[in-house]
Amino acid sequence: MQNIVLNNNVKMPVLGFGVFQLYDAHECYQAVANALGVGYRLIDTAQAYNNEVEVGKAIKDSSVPRDEIFLTSKIWVSNSGYEKAMASLELSLQRLGTDYIDLMLIHQPFGDYYGSYRALQDALAQGKCRAIGVSNFYADRLVDLCNFVDIKPQVNQMETHVFQQQSALRPYLDKFKVQLESWGPFAEGKNNFFKNPVLLRIAARKDRSVAQIALRFLIQNGIIAIPKSSHVERMEENFDIFDFELTQSEMNLIRSLDTKRSVFCDHQDPEFVQALADIVLK
Ligand SMILES: NC(=O)c1ccc[n+]([C@@H]2O[C@H](COP(=O)([O-])OP(=O)(O)OC[C@H]3O[C@@H](n4cnc5c(N)ncnc54)[C@H](OP(=O)(O)O)[C@@H]3O)[C@@H](O)[C@H]2O)c1
């Protein structure tokens, strides 16, 4: 597995497995067990996914040593603020059955995320995390955060795929040496992702699948990806992307698919921010 070296010298696998929407306990446990069997060593969960216990159990029951696994979780908005974030991190450690989390992220740039971030800095110093970061921080919030904290985030996990390539954010990630990690690398299939004519044409030429082309595009762009699947044959397919390369002209063709917009929600839309606050505060 290729690794990327984060700005604090911690190594992170370039490809991992995400467990969003694996709400059924047995399904989640089995998916993580299968993913580890296929060879994935980066597992991405979150407090909000309600499956940290199953993720931890699958890791514990596997034959893979804990120190070969890179485990990510995220602090949810309802746990924002120093005390709540720290208490929720302790709970995540308990649920995951581990004494450290490799990467702890702030899930959304809402609520008292500065307080949460101070908790993460302390958790890092105490060895409860090996790396810290943020998620869904568009350029304005990222620049602000990076200017006013002691430790720059190691990672920003963002919706990133062929239709949303985060081109406006990337110069600021470079400036502050924050690693981009893609969530939703297949846009969850939206916009007819798997039938896109450009991706289909390149896939046919390379004798690969659309999923493999889409992941390869991200990785060749220096972006970490964490695709989710409940099917073991798709986990294998998504993992099998290290023995081919896209040419410059193929990369440019895929670059032309960028709409520079989310296919899910706009984190800078006040109505979305209000709707999320309503869920959290109810
Ligand atoms: N930080 C955040 O706010 C945030 C938000 C969303 C997601 N995430 C993280 O990112 C991870 C990935 O994103 P995601 O789960 O939203 O979406 P995704 O990985 O873009 O797409 C998952 C969908 O693609 C299908 N799929 C997977 N491999 C396939 C293949 N080879 N061929 C055809 N279909 C395939 C899956 O179906 P099957 O399962 O039926 O195979 C599932 O419906 C999440 O699991 C989570 O860890 C983070």
The ligand as an ORCA input file, in Angstrom:
! r2SCAN-3c Opt
* xyz 0 1
  N     -16.676     13.716      6.206
  C     -17.886     13.635      5.693
  O     -18.719     14.540      5.852
  C     -18.257     12.407      4.908
  C     -19.453     12.395      4.168
  C     -19.746     11.232      3.435
  C     -18.866     10.159      3.440
  N     -17.721     10.204      4.189
  C     -16.769      9.057      4.215
  O     -16.402      8.722      2.872
  C     -16.713      7.349      2.619
  C     -17.082      7.119      1.163
  O     -18.133      7.968      0.763
  P     -19.625      7.456      0.549
  O     -19.820      6.189      1.274
  O     -20.526      8.573      0.889
  O     -19.778      7.253     -1.007
  P     -18.927      6.577     -2.214
  O     -17.781      5.801     -1.677
  O     -18.698      7.644     -3.211
  O     -20.003      5.620     -2.860
  C     -20.494      4.484     -2.236
  C     -21.511      3.879     -3.186
  O     -20.863      3.369     -4.353
  C     -21.178      1.986     -4.520
  N     -19.956      1.330     -5.003
  C     -18.808      1.108     -4.330
  N     -17.893      0.525     -5.112
  C     -18.474      0.340     -6.325
  C     -18.027     -0.220     -7.544
  N     -16.797     -0.708     -7.680
  N     -18.912     -0.251     -8.590
  C     -20.168      0.245     -8.461
  N     -20.636      0.795     -7.322
  C     -19.795      0.845     -6.256
  C     -21.603      1.496     -3.152
  O     -22.558      0.455     -3.280
  P     -22.465     -0.915     -2.429
  O     -22.160     -0.544     -1.002
  O     -23.815     -1.508     -2.603
  O     -21.361     -1.708     -3.074
  C     -22.269      2.740     -2.556
  O     -23.607      2.842     -2.994
  C     -17.864      7.089      3.604
  O     -18.127      5.711      3.785
  C     -17.379      7.807      4.832
  O     -16.400      7.036      5.503
  C     -17.407     11.315      4.922
*
